[in-house]
Amino acid sequence: MAEIVKIDAAEMGYRRLNELVRDNVRSGVCEFVLDNVVGQRYIATALKGDLTFTVNGTPGQDMAAFMKGPKIVVNGNVQDGTGNTMDDGLVVINGIAGDVLGYAMRGGAIYVQGDVGYRVGIHMKSYMDQQPVIVIGGKAGDFLGEYMAGGVILLLGMFSGKPDAPVAGMSLGTGMHGGVIYVRGELPEGLVGHDIMVEPADKGDLEAIAGIVRDYSEEIGVDAAEIMASDFVKLLPRSHRPYGDMYVPV
């Protein structure tokens, strides 16, 4: 049976915590339980391979940054920058997430049970067969999918602590030039600019959404059928060069 290393992070600085994790990874340990995490930054940053982390508490900024392969399950909320430039792997957040979640994310998936902050999925991109995915169970702040160049964002708006707020903030998809954003239910007017097309999800879209929802519901522990019992709309960029005519060629 594989060894599971448990680390009590109470009153432990982020440098020491990450040193302990890396020392154990070098020794061949593949599974970790991190207890009493309170704001320690860079957890699993740049780690590669078949590693599993259960994080109990609230990890700090840039968890899973540049990560390529590991799976992290957070039983709590996460701070800003989770999944920054993440290459591959899975992050499951049984709580809410801060700003710039999935910044420049290039692969893997991030599943959030609740709400997220501002500029989630900014500069998100895909490369060859790598298609990053972010699923937001609750609602999002301003600039969701800003400058998005690839991948999929699925915004459900269901498991939110803000019942009276719109499903997303202002400037949804601003500067988007690739990828797709799916939104469950109706999208209020005034959230997207003229450079974004809003269309009903078609049969192919619904099949893709159903596959993502199946994986999300298994990890988060929600009812996939309830999620799919709704219409969806998709947001696409009108142009792959939204700012191309702003510059005068020399």
C-alpha atoms as one frame of an Amber mdcrd trajectory, in Angstrom:
protein
   0.000   0.000   0.000   1.331   3.417  -1.002   2.508   5.669   1.790   0.340
   8.662   2.662   2.195  11.551   4.259   0.186  13.793   6.570   1.520  17.226
   7.395   0.052  19.541  10.019   0.621  22.998   8.578  -0.569  24.884  11.658
   1.824  27.769  12.375   4.133  26.550   9.621   5.555  29.025   7.109   4.957
  28.436   3.433   8.647  27.829   2.685   8.912  25.055   5.254   5.666  23.436
   4.124   6.753  23.357   0.496  10.218  22.078   1.422   8.630  19.176   3.316
   6.384  18.333   0.383   9.236  18.403  -2.135  11.540  16.359   0.081   8.867
  13.672   0.296   8.192  13.777  -3.438  11.888  13.204  -4.085  11.683  10.227
  -1.707   8.912   8.677  -3.793   5.815   9.742  -1.843   2.807  10.311  -4.108
  -0.062  11.063  -1.723  -0.340  13.888   0.789  -2.847  15.186   3.324  -2.167
  18.768   4.403  -4.111  19.772   7.519  -4.712  23.199   9.086  -3.586  25.094
   5.999  -4.010  28.840   6.543  -2.734  30.979   3.686   0.463  29.102   2.827
   1.383  29.983  -0.747   2.646  27.966  -3.723   1.293  24.566  -2.662   2.132
  22.023  -5.411   3.555  24.773  -7.604   5.555  23.342 -10.547   5.121  19.763
  -9.360   4.753  17.065 -12.001   3.463  13.530 -12.190   0.895  11.305 -10.524
   0.638  13.054  -7.161  -2.460  13.549  -5.000  -3.057  16.247  -2.402  -5.915
  16.682   0.041  -5.740  20.204   1.428  -7.818  20.927   4.516  -8.038  24.649
   5.100  -7.453  27.751   2.993  -4.369  27.639   0.761  -2.709  30.904  -0.211
  -1.875  32.459  -3.533  -0.619  30.578  -6.595  -1.518  27.071  -5.504  -0.993
  24.674  -8.449   0.864  27.307 -10.476   2.803  25.745 -13.373   1.557  22.364
 -12.165   1.672  19.456 -14.598  -0.240  16.348 -13.570  -1.105  16.260  -9.850
  -4.615  16.250  -8.410  -5.497  18.612  -5.561  -8.733  18.461  -3.569  -9.286
  21.485  -1.331 -11.784  21.202   1.505 -12.142  24.921   1.960 -11.717  28.121
  -0.009  -8.711  29.214  -2.083  -7.021  32.574  -2.439  -5.958  34.369  -5.643
  -3.975  32.923  -8.523  -4.844  29.235  -8.159  -3.833  27.360 -11.314  -1.642
  30.197 -12.612  -0.208  28.969 -15.950  -1.169  25.405 -15.040  -0.190  22.848
 -17.691  -2.118  19.763 -16.621  -3.783  18.096 -13.644  -6.968  18.636 -11.649
  -7.890  21.079  -8.898 -11.164  20.489  -7.037 -12.273  23.320  -4.742 -15.037
  22.511  -2.267 -15.600  26.161  -1.503 -15.106  29.502  -3.225 -12.125  30.907
  -5.143 -10.455  34.292  -5.331  -9.326  36.392  -8.287  -7.389  35.396 -11.435
  -8.166  31.712 -11.057  -6.624  29.828 -14.000  -4.564  32.773 -15.275  -2.968
  31.731 -18.615  -3.999  28.152 -17.872  -2.878  25.810 -20.679  -4.306  22.409
 -19.715  -6.042  20.366 -17.055  -9.205  21.273 -15.178 -10.300  23.390 -12.232
 -13.668  22.665 -10.596 -15.105  25.207  -8.130 -18.139  24.393  -6.038 -19.115
  28.004  -5.301 -18.402  31.555  -6.434 -15.213  32.995  -7.925 -13.662  36.449
  -7.976 -12.511  38.763 -10.754 -10.650  38.020 -13.988 -11.051  34.260 -13.822
  -9.684  32.494 -16.919  -7.823  35.598 -18.110  -5.439  34.714 -20.975  -6.558
  31.077 -20.799  -5.367  29.197 -23.880  -5.245  25.775 -25.541  -2.330  24.085
 -27.275  -2.699  21.194 -29.722  -4.740  18.539 -27.870  -4.572  20.359 -24.518
  -7.943  21.937 -23.740  -8.109  23.570 -20.303 -11.453  23.593 -18.495 -12.784
  25.740 -15.642 -16.178  24.937 -14.118 -17.735  27.463 -11.739 -20.642  26.134
  -9.710 -21.634  29.571  -8.433 -21.251  33.033  -9.915 -18.308  35.088 -11.200
 -17.002  38.600 -10.767 -16.080  41.090 -13.503 -13.933  40.241 -16.542 -14.582
  36.491 -16.631 -12.678  35.047 -19.600 -10.854  38.314 -20.343  -8.487  37.946
 -23.338  -9.354  34.244 -23.441  -7.583  32.482 -26.318  -8.732  28.874 -25.891
 -10.273  26.296 -23.618 -13.690  26.089 -21.980 -15.283  27.979 -19.104 -18.587
  26.604 -17.820 -20.503  28.982 -15.559 -23.409  27.334 -13.726 -24.594  30.054
 -11.333 -26.229  27.444  -9.091 -24.264  27.053  -5.867 -23.799  30.692  -4.981
 -23.627  32.707  -1.804 -24.927  35.708  -3.767 -28.537  34.878  -4.682 -29.383
  38.409  -5.830 -26.279  38.982  -7.964 -26.192  38.387 -11.724 -24.493  35.204
 -12.862 -21.403  37.207 -13.849 -20.058  40.709 -13.442 -19.429  43.290 -16.134
 -17.185  42.932 -19.191 -17.760  39.213 -19.606 -15.351  37.886 -22.241 -13.692
  41.260 -22.921 -10.952  40.828 -25.537 -11.813  37.154 -25.981 -10.341  35.765
 -29.206 -10.609  31.992 -28.785 -12.248  29.250 -26.778 -15.835  29.189 -25.538
 -17.751  30.247 -22.442 -20.916  28.316 -21.605 -23.484  29.821 -19.245 -26.341
  27.867 -17.701 -29.717  29.592 -18.024 -30.357  33.048 -19.403 -27.664  35.677
 -19.648 -28.764  39.151 -18.497 -28.360  41.951 -21.025 -25.455  44.342 -20.711
 -22.834  41.892 -19.475 -21.070  41.336 -22.807 -19.717  43.743 -25.395 -20.385
  43.960 -29.123 -17.316  41.828 -29.875 -18.901  38.709 -28.334 -21.574  36.522
 -29.950 -24.173  34.953 -27.645 -25.949  31.921 -29.088 -28.011  29.000 -27.764
 -25.886  25.901 -27.165 -26.452  23.392 -29.969 -26.508  19.599 -29.837 -22.715
  19.308 -30.054 -22.291  21.901 -27.316 -24.724  20.090 -25.027 -22.854  16.816
 -25.514 -19.590  18.550 -24.594 -21.221  20.240 -21.576 -22.711  16.938 -20.405
 -19.273  15.308 -20.410 -17.764  18.145 -18.391 -20.714  18.170 -15.988 -20.413
  14.427 -15.433 -16.783  14.780 -14.324 -17.537  17.898 -12.273 -20.493  16.353
 -10.455 -18.490  13.240  -9.568 -15.735  15.328  -7.996 -17.887  17.986  -6.312
 -20.718  15.663  -5.279 -23.683  17.344  -6.962 -26.477  16.080  -9.216 -25.481
  16.107 -12.891 -29.093  15.661 -14.010 -30.129  18.777 -12.084 -27.365  20.779
 -13.729 -28.331  19.608 -17.216 -32.053  20.297 -16.658 -31.649  23.778 -18.133
 -30.840  25.587 -21.326 -27.303  26.845 -21.944 -25.926  29.691 -24.016 -22.457
  29.956 -25.483 -20.223  32.982 -25.875 -17.845  33.118 -28.806 -15.563  35.890
 -30.098 -16.673  37.625 -33.287 -13.031  37.967 -34.294  -9.755  36.204 -33.555
  -8.108  39.647 -33.678 -10.466  41.858 -31.641  -7.963  44.698 -31.432  -6.439
  44.270 -34.883  -7.869  47.493 -36.311  -6.694  49.602 -33.386  -3.145  49.755
 -34.755  -1.944  51.465 -37.904   0.489  49.312 -39.932   3.842  50.941 -40.607
